[in-house]
Structure formats: structure tokens, C-alpha cells
Amino acid sequence: MKIVFQINGGIGKSIAATAVCSAIKKQYPDSELIVITGYPDVFTGNRKVNTTLSHNELNYFYRSHIEGQPDTLLFMHDPYLETDFIQRRGHLIEVWCKMFGIKYNGEQPELFVNHKEKTSFGKMFESPKPILVLQTNGGMPNQTDKYSWPRDLPFATAQKIVDHFAPTHNVVQIRRKDQPTLKNVFPVEAGFRQLLVLLLISDKRLLIDSFAQHAA
């Protein structure tokens, strides 16, 4: 039996979806789990997932995985549109499982980093002092308003934090080129897998509600 699990939305949602994958495989241990996501890197090394496809890799998908295969299950609904989630009657992961008829047993998100990634990417962030990872801003690239008051960290506050920890820590600021840079930080713009290693080796983390917080 095949199970097609489609995830729409941002990288944090895909990270949460790894917990749903665990619950699916507990209930259907012999199934072939196919995940469709905008962020395949989230599922690298996840042995509960048999195949990971991006949204632009779906040519002939129906013919290969659905046509003539009546036992294929399609888990493609969006939990953000469920009454229980909107009314805050359950956590996203719990609501997600419930809408697919999957028993939720407290599964948590899982991310996997292999030895090669730790070794090669770790060299990018070698530091004589412990690392403090800081993310002040989120949102989509090239957005008109660079600061979002309900999500982003006030810049003056962030600078005070950097000044406090700079003597004892190497402060690494996760940012894009279109976002402001604090003083006395090491700004970094890197891929998701590289940033996973950075989070893994860090001593302290101060993160807003964005992908790095979900990954941490």
C-alpha cells in the first residue's frame, strides 16, 4: 500500500510534518510513504519516508503512484483549514493526524544530520568561543516592510543582547542579504542543512518564530 502525504506551506510546517510521518508509519508500518513538499531537505535521512518529491517533480505522478492502484491512500488536506486548528482545540500535529484518521501518540518532529554534514559544515562555523545563534527577522525575501512587529525582534533590543554576549560568545546572526545586520556579529546566509549543523553545535540560541526555531 502507498500513502501520499502532501505538505503545502513553509519550512516550519514541513518540519512539523515529520512527526505526522512517524505517526503514519506506526499505524501503517508496511506502507510506502511518499512525501510531497516544497522543502525536501527537511526529510533527508528520515527512514520513515520512502520517497520525497518537490512540487515541481510531479510529472507522471498520477500514472506512477495512483492510476490502477486502488489501495493508495491520499493524505493531501490542509490542517490550517480545519475547525479544530482554527478554534485552537489541538496542536497542529495532533489535528493533522486526526483529519487523516491517524492515531496520535505524542510524536515529535525529527531532523537527521549525518556525520559528513557535521564534519564538513561544522568547519564553516569553527570558533574559539562558544556560539550564540541569533535570528532577528523572518518573512519572505524582498518584502517591502523589512520589520514585522508581531514576529521580528526589535533591532535596538537585539543589539543590546549582542553587546552583552559578545565578550564570551561568537554571535552568529542568521539573515538574508535583504535584512539588516547587527554590529559585532558574524552574519551567515546558508542552506537549510548547513544551518542545522550550526544550530546543533551552538551553545545558546535566541530565535524568533521562524524556520530556525522550528528546526532547533
Secondary structure, DSSP 4 states (H G I P E B T S, - for coil): -EEEEE--S-HHHHHHHHHHHHHHHHHSTTSEEEEE-S-GGGGTT-TT-SEEE-TT--TTHHHHHTTT-TT-EEE---GGGSHHHHTT-S-HHHHHHHHTTPPP----------HHHHHHHHGGG--SS-EEEEE---SSTT-S-S--TTTSPPHHHHHHHHHHHTTTSEEEEE--TTS---TT-EEE---HHHHHHHHHH-SEEEE-SSHHHHH-
